[in-house]
């Protein structure tokens, strides 16, 4: 298989040079089944595991291979198996915070060119959820595109497009009906030879149906969406990179019940650029946009040029990013404290040894 057809470029070529002389090969991760991976390369598909040295040196979950990653591996060609020794530096990654109280990064998909944020034009439609997905998508470094699916059951879909465009700055917004195969051709401009796109969204929005339309077969299993609440079960149970017949690759992901933010707030600032620009005009630089005099954000709320719903969404996400930043700082401080504790303990050990000699 030609590596360039599955996303290999000069970025990975340069990173791989250090490993080439060791007789290792480059593979791209197509599926992640916990600690068993499937990857493809010039000699086909291989089942992979990380080496013991890799596992010992991994800093956290985000250090492990994710779907879309390029890895350095030693192959056992006769067994169609390989051992992963390193993950090549990512060009980008769509990440979220792991669920629960642990402050750690979960890489959903890596080395993506375009992120398709899919939402259904039924009861799944939620403009505030779209803002959240956009914030994380811009943070990833990939280009987001919003897909409004199920136009066949939404006569007012054109007004929905206008509504989404009002909060999706510099983002393409497309409407389609996957079940009717209407508008699928509009995705072809993003899915090209050697390019990778990822489909993200909650359960029941139609990601698997869209991918089936692109493949031309019923490759992905599709569950019927519940009549009450427009909720679908998780048709996709694992992340998978799929090579399309006409070139290009798609990454399908399980529907997300929650999307906790990760990273710094650059993506957030991009999504709420209108409010960020208003904030620059506030009288006080540390304005919290609540009761302070001379607040341009509050003036926009009074003038109805800024909706209360968007303002509340801004405050909620701002609070989440601030909380994440404080948690990351606490974690970094704890790790540094632990590191110095180990150094001090080792130094004391050597000092005691010297005394006993």
Buried (B, 14 or more C-beta within 10 A) or exposed (E): EEBEEBBBEEBBBEBBEEBEEEEBBBBBBBBBEEEEBBBBBEEEBBBBBBBEEBEEEEEEBBBBBBBBBBBBBBBEEEEEBBBBBBBBEBBBBBBBBBEEEEBBBBBBBBBBBBBBBBBBBBBBBEBEBBBBBBBBBBBBBBBBBBBBBBBBBBEEBEEBBEBBEEBBEEBBBBBBBBBEEBBBEBBEEBBBBBBBBBBBBBBBBBBBBBBBBBBEEEEBEBEEBEEEEBBBEBBBEEBBBBBBEEEBBBBBBBBBEEBBBBBEBEBBBBBBEBBBEBBEEBEEEEBEBEEBEEBBBBBBBEEEEBBEEBBEBBBEBBEBBEEBEEBBEEBEEEEEEEEEEEEEEEEEEEEEEEEEE
